[in-house]
Amino acid sequence: MLLGPGFRGTGSAGDTEFAVSSPNGRITATLSLEEAGTLRYRVASGDQEIVSPSPIGIRTDRGDFRSDLEVVGSSRAVVDEIYTL
């Protein structure tokens, strides 16, 4: 998903929620773009909410990426990697 302040793009109007799940599907992180152009994320384990919807964004000297965001594109990919911590 690509986001930018005030950018209009080819993202579908209905694509306002994006999710990624753990390999076993039990943990899901979801990123939502609200009508005001603000991002929120939440995390769930099964039916239990672990992190309630919370704002996410950043303000830098290059721009304010906390609001007025729009979807400008998205893509999907499967990542199947094993690593040791």
HELIX and SHEET records of a PDB file:
SHEET    1   A 2 LEU A   2  PRO A   5  0                                        
SHEET    2   A 2 LEU A  69  GLY A  73 -1                                        
SHEET    1   B 4 GLU A  17  SER A  21  0                                        
SHEET    2   B 4 ILE A  27  LEU A  33 -1                                        
SHEET    3   B 4 LEU A  39  SER A  45 -1                                        
SHEET    4   B 4 GLN A  48  ILE A  56 -1                                        
SHEET    1   C 2 ILE A  58  THR A  60  0                                        
SHEET    2   C 2 GLY A  63  PHE A  65 -1                                        
END                                                                             
